[in-house]
């Protein structure tokens, strides 16, 4: 597959089978080349400042308005009802989420979406939801469109096991474990899988993801804009007499409409409102090189800002392989309580602060002001370790969805999935007092 590079760029793309499909000098000519329809996809209000205005023009065989009325669709385990169960302020950890066998239960990406936790209200466009997906079958003559928010990371959306071939109206992306992708509000997409597949998904209501400001770091570092990849135009002129199902996630619920053609019929497009993917190996790590453990915000890949300066609706943070060299320093993550909520997942390897129990394909949630930190074994080893340059997190990739929202866990997450680790609290039981008033 081919891609265009750059974050937030004004891109131009047309399928090489139809050269000259993009109109010259204007967006909406009286008659488009090849008899195509012009359709604008707006990701922001028309009157947003130029620096934040998001829109793309699509030139397609038939416009997306050509479908039957939407009807409610009872599939999957998606919800935005955060009051199904009583709040739980405890540290929470889940064992790897189970992927059903295709021979027993065929499940595609939509069937396999499960809401784990979240907060806020999609109708008010202020909130987030964390989902996991487990699937074993490709979506067949079905596409999904999010009307409420963005789908980042098959992480991104994050895939954790198995790769995803994602067809969008803008073209195709292959997203593998250790890559993320963002499918933005309103974009239709379909997911093809190649066996048992699992991953994490963060949905944000009401803000676009952007690269974090670098401040004193300077012009370069963290996720570099050129490493973000956008698909190139690809179309199919395919009739589907049996009916193609267009699924819309609207106000937290799923709806389905029928049409008799593929929605991936965009021959050319231009604009700055696009899906994109990113390889986490390209992240330029910044770290402490003298003393102390820096805050995890230095590992932020993408941020969705709130209206309060410096406070995010959601940050996507990773903990990549890196060097640890700090002197006279307890190097693992420090014990802390946070005014933000921290949802963590593990793509591969072992997380440095909890080598046992926190497994790839599992997750943890430390709600705001819930204390957490290294387990007892990690503390004892790190307190006695010889301090010399060492590779940290080699062969590992953990990530965090950090949010200013106080997230509630769904009934599925606390009970139905049956993956909650009820012994999580025990990893701190063996911490002991080393206090000695006679020894400074």
DOLUM-791362 format. One record per residue (C-alpha): residue number from 1; residue in three letters; x, y, z. Coordinates in steps of 0.2 Angstrom, whole numbers. Layout:
<mibas>
[miba NUM, ALA, [X, Y, Z]]
...
</mibas>
This chain:
<mibas>
[miba 1, UNK, [0, 0, 0]]
[miba 2, UNK, [5, 18, -3]]
[miba 3, UNK, [3, 33, 9]]
[miba 4, UNK, [5, 51, 9]]
[miba 5, UNK, [16, 58, 24]]
[miba 6, UNK, [13, 72, 36]]
[miba 7, UNK, [1, 77, 50]]
[miba 8, UNK, [-13, 89, 46]]
[miba 9, UNK, [-7, 93, 29]]
[miba 10, UNK, [-17, 98, 14]]
[miba 11, UNK, [-16, 82, 4]]
[miba 12, UNK, [-21, 79, -14]]
[miba 13, UNK, [-25, 61, -21]]
[miba 14, UNK, [-33, 53, -35]]
[miba 15, UNK, [-34, 35, -41]]
[miba 16, UNK, [-22, 32, -55]]
[miba 17, UNK, [-35, 23, -65]]
[miba 18, UNK, [-44, 40, -67]]
[miba 19, UNK, [-31, 53, -70]]
[miba 20, UNK, [-37, 71, -69]]
[miba 21, UNK, [-52, 66, -58]]
[miba 22, UNK, [-48, 81, -47]]
[miba 23, UNK, [-57, 97, -53]]
[miba 24, UNK, [-44, 111, -57]]
[miba 25, UNK, [-46, 128, -49]]
[miba 26, UNK, [-62, 125, -39]]
[miba 27, UNK, [-70, 112, -28]]
[miba 28, UNK, [-88, 111, -35]]
[miba 29, UNK, [-89, 113, -54]]
[miba 30, UNK, [-105, 112, -63]]
[miba 31, UNK, [-100, 95, -70]]
[miba 32, UNK, [-86, 85, -62]]
[miba 33, UNK, [-73, 75, -72]]
[miba 34, UNK, [-79, 58, -76]]
[miba 35, UNK, [-96, 62, -71]]
[miba 36, UNK, [-92, 61, -52]]
[miba 37, UNK, [-102, 69, -38]]
[miba 38, UNK, [-93, 82, -27]]
[miba 39, UNK, [-96, 80, -8]]
[miba 40, UNK, [-88, 90, 6]]
[miba 41, UNK, [-84, 81, 23]]
[miba 42, UNK, [-83, 94, 36]]
[miba 43, UNK, [-74, 90, 53]]
[miba 44, UNK, [-76, 107, 60]]
[miba 45, UNK, [-88, 122, 59]]
[miba 46, UNK, [-87, 132, 43]]
[miba 47, UNK, [-81, 147, 53]]
[miba 48, UNK, [-67, 139, 63]]
[miba 49, UNK, [-51, 149, 61]]
[miba 50, UNK, [-40, 143, 47]]
[miba 51, UNK, [-28, 135, 58]]
[miba 52, UNK, [-41, 123, 65]]
[miba 53, UNK, [-53, 121, 51]]
[miba 54, UNK, [-54, 103, 45]]
[miba 55, UNK, [-63, 98, 29]]
[miba 56, UNK, [-60, 87, 13]]
[miba 57, UNK, [-68, 87, -4]]
[miba 58, UNK, [-73, 69, -10]]
[miba 59, UNK, [-76, 65, -28]]
[miba 60, UNK, [-87, 50, -29]]
[miba 61, UNK, [-97, 39, -41]]
[miba 62, UNK, [-113, 41, -30]]
[miba 63, UNK, [-115, 53, -15]]
[miba 64, UNK, [-116, 46, 2]]
[miba 65, UNK, [-134, 52, 4]]
[miba 66, UNK, [-140, 37, -7]]
[miba 67, UNK, [-146, 25, 6]]
[miba 68, UNK, [-162, 19, 14]]
[miba 69, UNK, [-168, 25, 31]]
[miba 70, UNK, [-158, 20, 46]]
[miba 71, UNK, [-165, 8, 58]]
[miba 72, UNK, [-159, 3, 76]]
[miba 73, UNK, [-146, -11, 76]]
[miba 74, UNK, [-144, -22, 91]]
[miba 75, UNK, [-126, -28, 90]]
[miba 76, UNK, [-111, -28, 100]]
[miba 77, UNK, [-109, -21, 117]]
[miba 78, UNK, [-108, -3, 115]]
[miba 79, UNK, [-115, 10, 128]]
[miba 80, UNK, [-113, 27, 134]]
[miba 81, UNK, [-124, 23, 150]]
[miba 82, UNK, [-111, 26, 164]]
[miba 83, UNK, [-124, 22, 178]]
[miba 84, UNK, [-127, 4, 175]]
[miba 85, UNK, [-117, -1, 190]]
[miba 86, UNK, [-111, 8, 206]]
[miba 87, UNK, [-95, 18, 205]]
[miba 88, UNK, [-79, 8, 210]]
[miba 89, UNK, [-64, 18, 216]]
[miba 90, UNK, [-53, 4, 217]]
[miba 91, UNK, [-37, 0, 207]]
[miba 92, UNK, [-44, -11, 193]]
[miba 93, UNK, [-35, -23, 181]]
[miba 94, UNK, [-41, -35, 168]]
[miba 95, UNK, [-34, -51, 162]]
[miba 96, UNK, [-32, -53, 143]]
[miba 97, UNK, [-49, -51, 135]]
[miba 98, UNK, [-54, -68, 127]]
[miba 99, UNK, [-56, -69, 108]]
[miba 100, UNK, [-70, -81, 102]]
[miba 101, UNK, [-65, -95, 90]]
[miba 102, UNK, [-73, -93, 73]]
[miba 103, UNK, [-78, -111, 73]]
[miba 104, UNK, [-89, -107, 88]]
[miba 105, UNK, [-95, -89, 85]]
[miba 106, UNK, [-90, -78, 70]]
[miba 107, UNK, [-88, -61, 76]]
[miba 108, UNK, [-82, -46, 65]]
[miba 109, UNK, [-76, -29, 71]]
[miba 110, UNK, [-93, -21, 75]]
[miba 111, UNK, [-99, -37, 84]]
[miba 112, UNK, [-83, -38, 94]]
[miba 113, UNK, [-84, -20, 101]]
[miba 114, UNK, [-86, -19, 119]]
[miba 115, UNK, [-87, -3, 130]]
[miba 116, UNK, [-76, -5, 145]]
[miba 117, UNK, [-77, 13, 153]]
[miba 118, UNK, [-80, 31, 149]]
[miba 119, UNK, [-88, 47, 154]]
[miba 120, UNK, [-97, 62, 147]]
[miba 121, UNK, [-111, 63, 134]]
[miba 122, UNK, [-110, 61, 115]]
[miba 123, UNK, [-125, 72, 112]]
[miba 124, UNK, [-116, 86, 121]]
[miba 125, UNK, [-100, 82, 112]]
[miba 126, UNK, [-90, 82, 128]]
[miba 127, UNK, [-83, 65, 134]]
[miba 128, UNK, [-74, 49, 130]]
[miba 129, UNK, [-76, 30, 129]]
[miba 130, UNK, [-64, 16, 130]]
[miba 131, UNK, [-68, 1, 120]]
[miba 132, UNK, [-59, -16, 117]]
[miba 133, UNK, [-62, -26, 101]]
[miba 134, UNK, [-61, -45, 99]]
[miba 135, UNK, [-65, -52, 82]]
[miba 136, UNK, [-61, -67, 70]]
[miba 137, UNK, [-70, -62, 54]]
[miba 138, UNK, [-69, -48, 42]]
[miba 139, UNK, [-83, -36, 39]]
[miba 140, UNK, [-92, -42, 24]]
[miba 141, UNK, [-102, -29, 14]]
[miba 142, UNK, [-103, -18, 30]]
[miba 143, UNK, [-95, -2, 35]]
[miba 144, UNK, [-95, 8, 51]]
[miba 145, UNK, [-97, 27, 53]]
[miba 146, UNK, [-94, 36, 69]]
[miba 147, UNK, [-105, 52, 71]]
[miba 148, UNK, [-100, 56, 89]]
[miba 149, UNK, [-81, 56, 90]]
[miba 150, UNK, [-65, 50, 84]]
[miba 151, UNK, [-58, 32, 84]]
[miba 152, UNK, [-39, 33, 88]]
[miba 153, UNK, [-28, 19, 89]]
[miba 154, UNK, [-32, 1, 83]]
[miba 155, UNK, [-21, 1, 98]]
[miba 156, UNK, [-27, 15, 86]]
[miba 157, UNK, [-35, 9, 85]]
[miba 158, UNK, [-22, 1, 95]]
[miba 159, UNK, [-22, -17, 88]]
[miba 160, UNK, [-13, -29, 100]]
[miba 161, UNK, [-15, -45, 91]]
[miba 162, UNK, [-17, -47, 73]]
[miba 163, UNK, [-16, -34, 59]]
[miba 164, UNK, [-31, -24, 52]]
[miba 165, UNK, [-33, -20, 34]]
[miba 166, UNK, [-44, -4, 35]]
[miba 167, UNK, [-54, 2, 20]]
[miba 168, UNK, [-59, 20, 21]]
[miba 169, UNK, [-67, 32, 9]]
[miba 170, UNK, [-50, 40, 7]]
[miba 171, UNK, [-41, 23, 3]]
[miba 172, UNK, [-34, 8, 12]]
[miba 173, UNK, [-22, 7, 28]]
[miba 174, UNK, [-14, -9, 34]]
[miba 175, UNK, [-12, -7, 53]]
[miba 176, UNK, [-2, -19, 63]]
[miba 177, UNK, [2, -21, 82]]
[miba 178, UNK, [13, -7, 87]]
[miba 179, UNK, [5, 5, 75]]
[miba 180, UNK, [-10, 16, 79]]
[miba 181, UNK, [-23, 24, 67]]
[miba 182, UNK, [-36, 38, 69]]
[miba 183, UNK, [-53, 37, 60]]
[miba 184, UNK, [-61, 54, 62]]
[miba 185, UNK, [-79, 58, 65]]
[miba 186, UNK, [-90, 54, 50]]
[miba 187, UNK, [-78, 44, 40]]
[miba 188, UNK, [-85, 27, 34]]
[miba 189, UNK, [-73, 12, 36]]
[miba 190, UNK, [-73, -7, 35]]
[miba 191, UNK, [-61, -19, 44]]
[miba 192, UNK, [-53, -35, 37]]
[miba 193, UNK, [-44, -47, 49]]
[miba 194, UNK, [-33, -62, 46]]
[miba 195, UNK, [-37, -73, 61]]
[miba 196, UNK, [-40, -70, 79]]
[miba 197, UNK, [-38, -51, 82]]
[miba 198, UNK, [-39, -40, 98]]
[miba 199, UNK, [-36, -22, 102]]
[miba 200, UNK, [-41, -6, 111]]
[miba 201, UNK, [-50, 9, 105]]
[miba 202, UNK, [-52, 26, 112]]
[miba 203, UNK, [-67, 37, 106]]
[miba 204, UNK, [-67, 56, 110]]
[miba 205, UNK, [-82, 66, 109]]
[miba 206, UNK, [-79, 84, 104]]
[miba 207, UNK, [-61, 87, 100]]
[miba 208, UNK, [-48, 83, 87]]
[miba 209, UNK, [-32, 74, 90]]
[miba 210, UNK, [-17, 85, 88]]
[miba 211, UNK, [2, 84, 91]]
[miba 212, UNK, [7, 91, 108]]
[miba 213, UNK, [16, 107, 110]]
[miba 214, UNK, [34, 105, 112]]
[miba 215, UNK, [39, 121, 122]]
[miba 216, UNK, [57, 120, 128]]
[miba 217, UNK, [60, 104, 119]]
[miba 218, UNK, [61, 114, 103]]
[miba 219, UNK, [56, 111, 86]]
[miba 220, UNK, [59, 92, 85]]
[miba 221, UNK, [55, 77, 96]]
[miba 222, UNK, [41, 65, 101]]
[miba 223, UNK, [30, 61, 87]]
[miba 224, UNK, [37, 69, 71]]
[miba 225, UNK, [24, 75, 59]]
[miba 226, UNK, [32, 67, 43]]
[miba 227, UNK, [29, 50, 51]]
[miba 228, UNK, [10, 50, 50]]
[miba 229, UNK, [4, 42, 35]]
[miba 230, UNK, [-12, 45, 25]]
[miba 231, UNK, [-20, 33, 13]]
[miba 232, UNK, [-20, 37, -6]]
[miba 233, UNK, [-36, 37, -16]]
[miba 234, UNK, [-43, 20, -20]]
[miba 235, UNK, [-61, 16, -27]]
[miba 236, UNK, [-72, 2, -31]]
[miba 237, UNK, [-87, 4, -42]]
[miba 238, UNK, [-96, -11, -35]]
[miba 239, UNK, [-115, -15, -35]]
[miba 240, UNK, [-121, -25, -21]]
[miba 241, UNK, [-138, -32, -26]]
[miba 242, UNK, [-140, -41, -9]]
[miba 243, UNK, [-138, -25, 0]]
[miba 244, UNK, [-123, -16, 8]]
[miba 245, UNK, [-125, -11, 26]]
[miba 246, UNK, [-120, 6, 32]]
[miba 247, UNK, [-119, 6, 51]]
[miba 248, UNK, [-119, 23, 60]]
[miba 249, UNK, [-114, 25, 78]]
[miba 250, UNK, [-126, 40, 83]]
[miba 251, UNK, [-129, 47, 100]]
[miba 252, UNK, [-121, 31, 108]]
[miba 253, UNK, [-131, 19, 99]]
[miba 254, UNK, [-129, 9, 82]]
[miba 255, UNK, [-141, 11, 67]]
[miba 256, UNK, [-140, 2, 50]]
[miba 257, UNK, [-146, 8, 33]]
[miba 258, UNK, [-146, -2, 17]]
[miba 259, UNK, [-139, 3, 0]]
[miba 260, UNK, [-135, -6, -16]]
[miba 261, UNK, [-117, 0, -19]]
[miba 262, UNK, [-101, 0, -10]]
[miba 263, UNK, [-98, 17, 0]]
[miba 264, UNK, [-79, 16, -5]]
[miba 265, UNK, [-82, 24, -22]]
[miba 266, UNK, [-71, 40, -20]]
[miba 267, UNK, [-61, 42, -35]]
[miba 268, UNK, [-51, 57, -29]]
[miba 269, UNK, [-50, 69, -14]]
[miba 270, UNK, [-41, 84, -7]]
[miba 271, UNK, [-41, 92, 10]]
[miba 272, UNK, [-34, 91, 28]]
[miba 273, UNK, [-47, 80, 36]]
[miba 274, UNK, [-41, 63, 34]]
[miba 275, UNK, [-38, 46, 42]]
[miba 276, UNK, [-20, 42, 47]]
[miba 277, UNK, [-9, 29, 55]]
[miba 278, UNK, [7, 30, 64]]
[miba 279, UNK, [21, 18, 69]]
[miba 280, UNK, [25, 19, 87]]
[miba 281, UNK, [43, 14, 84]]
[miba 282, UNK, [46, 31, 76]]
[miba 283, UNK, [43, 40, 92]]
[miba 284, UNK, [58, 51, 97]]
[miba 285, UNK, [60, 48, 116]]
[miba 286, UNK, [64, 62, 128]]
[miba 287, UNK, [70, 57, 145]]
[miba 288, UNK, [79, 62, 161]]
[miba 289, UNK, [98, 61, 159]]
[miba 290, UNK, [104, 67, 176]]
[miba 291, UNK, [92, 63, 190]]
[miba 292, UNK, [74, 59, 195]]
[miba 293, UNK, [60, 51, 185]]
[miba 294, UNK, [51, 63, 173]]
[miba 295, UNK, [32, 64, 172]]
[miba 296, UNK, [24, 52, 159]]
[miba 297, UNK, [18, 67, 149]]
[miba 298, UNK, [35, 67, 140]]
[miba 299, UNK, [29, 52, 131]]
[miba 300, UNK, [13, 60, 124]]
[miba 301, UNK, [10, 55, 105]]
[miba 302, UNK, [-7, 64, 102]]
[miba 303, UNK, [-18, 75, 113]]
[miba 304, UNK, [-36, 80, 112]]
[miba 305, UNK, [-37, 97, 121]]
[miba 306, UNK, [-51, 103, 132]]
[miba 307, UNK, [-56, 121, 134]]
[miba 308, UNK, [-44, 123, 150]]
[miba 309, UNK, [-26, 126, 145]]
[miba 310, UNK, [-15, 111, 148]]
[miba 311, UNK, [-29, 99, 152]]
[miba 312, UNK, [-34, 86, 140]]
[miba 313, UNK, [-50, 77, 136]]
[miba 314, UNK, [-38, 63, 132]]
[miba 315, UNK, [-19, 60, 129]]
[miba 316, UNK, [-12, 45, 120]]
[miba 317, UNK, [4, 41, 129]]
[miba 318, UNK, [16, 27, 126]]
[miba 319, UNK, [30, 19, 136]]
[miba 320, UNK, [43, 14, 123]]
[miba 321, UNK, [60, 6, 124]]
[miba 322, UNK, [73, 18, 130]]
[miba 323, UNK, [89, 21, 140]]
[miba 324, UNK, [88, 24, 159]]
[miba 325, UNK, [103, 33, 165]]
[miba 326, UNK, [97, 44, 180]]
[miba 327, UNK, [109, 45, 195]]
[miba 328, UNK, [103, 42, 213]]
[miba 329, UNK, [86, 39, 207]]
[miba 330, UNK, [72, 27, 209]]
[miba 331, UNK, [70, 24, 190]]
[miba 332, UNK, [53, 15, 189]]
[miba 333, UNK, [37, 25, 189]]
[miba 334, UNK, [34, 33, 206]]
[miba 335, UNK, [20, 31, 217]]
[miba 336, UNK, [6, 44, 214]]
[miba 337, UNK, [-11, 50, 215]]
[miba 338, UNK, [-17, 59, 199]]
[miba 339, UNK, [-31, 72, 196]]
[miba 340, UNK, [-32, 63, 179]]
[miba 341, UNK, [-39, 45, 175]]
[miba 342, UNK, [-26, 33, 168]]
[miba 343, UNK, [-32, 18, 157]]
[miba 344, UNK, [-17, 7, 152]]
[miba 345, UNK, [-15, -7, 140]]
[miba 346, UNK, [-1, -18, 135]]
[miba 347, UNK, [3, -22, 117]]
[miba 348, UNK, [18, -33, 120]]
[miba 349, UNK, [31, -38, 133]]
[miba 350, UNK, [31, -34, 151]]
[miba 351, UNK, [27, -17, 159]]
[miba 352, UNK, [42, -11, 170]]
[miba 353, UNK, [32, -7, 185]]
[miba 354, UNK, [22, -24, 186]]
[miba 355, UNK, [31, -38, 177]]
[miba 356, UNK, [18, -50, 183]]
[miba 357, UNK, [-1, -49, 181]]
[miba 358, UNK, [-2, -35, 168]]
[miba 359, UNK, [-2, -45, 152]]
[miba 360, UNK, [-3, -41, 133]]
[miba 361, UNK, [-21, -39, 128]]
[miba 362, UNK, [-26, -35, 146]]
[miba 363, UNK, [-29, -18, 154]]
[miba 364, UNK, [-29, -7, 170]]
[miba 365, UNK, [-39, 8, 176]]
[miba 366, UNK, [-33, 19, 190]]
[miba 367, UNK, [-46, 32, 192]]
[miba 368, UNK, [-43, 50, 197]]
[miba 369, UNK, [-34, 51, 214]]
[miba 370, UNK, [-34, 32, 216]]
[miba 371, UNK, [-16, 28, 222]]
[miba 372, UNK, [-5, 17, 212]]
[miba 373, UNK, [13, 13, 208]]
[miba 374, UNK, [26, -1, 207]]
[miba 375, UNK, [22, -18, 215]]
[miba 376, UNK, [32, -24, 229]]
[miba 377, UNK, [44, -34, 219]]
[miba 378, UNK, [48, -19, 208]]
[miba 379, UNK, [51, -8, 222]]
[miba 380, UNK, [63, -19, 231]]
[miba 381, UNK, [73, -23, 215]]
[miba 382, UNK, [74, -5, 210]]
[miba 383, UNK, [79, 1, 227]]
[miba 384, UNK, [94, -10, 227]]
[miba 385, UNK, [99, -10, 209]]
[miba 386, UNK, [116, -5, 204]]
[miba 387, UNK, [113, 12, 195]]
[miba 388, UNK, [121, 11, 178]]
[miba 389, UNK, [115, 14, 160]]
[miba 390, UNK, [102, 1, 156]]
[miba 391, UNK, [89, -2, 142]]
[miba 392, UNK, [71, 0, 149]]
[miba 393, UNK, [56, -8, 142]]
[miba 394, UNK, [66, -17, 129]]
[miba 395, UNK, [54, -28, 118]]
[miba 396, UNK, [39, -20, 127]]
[miba 397, UNK, [26, -7, 122]]
[miba 398, UNK, [13, -1, 135]]
[miba 399, UNK, [2, 14, 132]]
[miba 400, UNK, [-10, 25, 142]]
[miba 401, UNK, [-26, 34, 138]]
[miba 402, UNK, [-25, 48, 151]]
[miba 403, UNK, [-41, 59, 153]]
[miba 404, UNK, [-47, 73, 164]]
[miba 405, UNK, [-64, 64, 165]]
[miba 406, UNK, [-68, 53, 180]]
[miba 407, UNK, [-72, 37, 170]]
[miba 408, UNK, [-86, 25, 175]]
[miba 409, UNK, [-84, 6, 171]]
[miba 410, UNK, [-98, -3, 162]]
[miba 411, UNK, [-107, -18, 168]]
[miba 412, UNK, [-99, -28, 155]]
[miba 413, UNK, [-82, -22, 161]]
[miba 414, UNK, [-85, -26, 180]]
[miba 415, UNK, [-96, -42, 178]]
[miba 416, UNK, [-100, -49, 161]]
[miba 417, UNK, [-83, -51, 153]]
[miba 418, UNK, [-77, -61, 168]]
[miba 419, UNK, [-59, -54, 165]]
[miba 420, UNK, [-58, -43, 180]]
[miba 421, UNK, [-43, -48, 191]]
[miba 422, UNK, [-50, -47, 209]]
[miba 423, UNK, [-33, -50, 216]]
[miba 424, UNK, [-25, -35, 209]]
[miba 425, UNK, [-23, -26, 226]]
[miba 426, UNK, [-12, -40, 232]]
[miba 427, UNK, [3, -34, 222]]
[miba 428, UNK, [5, -20, 235]]
[miba 429, UNK, [2, -31, 250]]
[miba 430, UNK, [20, -36, 253]]
[miba 431, UNK, [26, -18, 253]]
[miba 432, UNK, [34, -16, 270]]
[miba 433, UNK, [40, -1, 280]]
[miba 434, UNK, [59, 3, 279]]
[miba 435, UNK, [57, 18, 291]]
[miba 436, UNK, [71, 19, 304]]
[miba 437, UNK, [71, 36, 314]]
[miba 438, UNK, [90, 32, 319]]
[miba 439, UNK, [96, 31, 301]]
[miba 440, UNK, [95, 45, 289]]
</mibas>
